[in-house]
């Protein structure tokens, strides 16, 4: 895949996920609320996004050719600004 095709594919995935799950900001806030309960400490939506990026980077360290993980890192990074707004 070329850089532009990966970016185009990521945009398509983000659009599909928005259709499937709704507003990402709301979803990440809901995840943060659940993780706060599970971990017993406050977690923000920003932190959820950053942790998801870390998860995908760890998987990429295991297999740097895994395109889905690459797309997920790009997608989460793109959503970070939206989630922080």
N, C-alpha and C positions, 0 to 999 in steps of 0.2 A: 504494500500500500504506500502511496505517496503521502507527503505531508498534507496536501490539500484534500485527498480522499479520506484520510483519517479525520480531519476536521469536519468535513461534510458528513461523514458517518456519525461522528459525535453529535453534531447538531440534530441529526435525524433521531438518534437515540434519546436525546434530551426532550425533544418534542413528543416522542412516543411515551416516555415516562411521565411527562406532564399530563398527557391525555389519560394514562392509566391511573396515576396516583394523585393528581391535582397539583396545587401550588407547592413548589419545593420548599419555600420558606415555612409553610405550615407543616409540611412533613418533617423537616429537620427539627422544628420546635417540638413536635410531638415525640420524636425519637429522643431529643434531649431530656424531655420530661421523664420518659421511661428510664433512660440511662441514669438520671439523677436518683431515681428510686432504687434502681439496681445497685448503683455504686455507693449510695449513701452520701453523695456530695453533689453540689450543683454542677450541672453540665449545660453549656450553651449550645445553640444550634451551630454556631461557628466551629465549636470544638468537635461536634459530630462530623461536620464536613472534613475537618482536618484529620480526624481519626480514620475516616473512610479513605482519604487519600493515603495515609500511612499504611493501611491494610493493603491497598492495591499496590503501593510501592514495594512492600514486602513480597507480595506475590510476583511482581516484576523482577525482583532480585533473584528469585528462584527460576523464573523463565522469562527473560527479557524479550522474547519473541511473541509473547501472549498478547495479541492485539486487543482482546476484550478488556484486559486490565489497563492497557494504555488508554483506550477510549474512556474507561471509567475515571482514570486520573484526570484527564483533560476535562471531562464533564463535571466532576466535582469541583475542580479548580475554577471553571467557568461559573458555577453556581455560587461560589463563595461570596462574591460581591452582592449577589441578589439576596442571599441569606443574611448578610450583615446589614442590609438596608433597613 
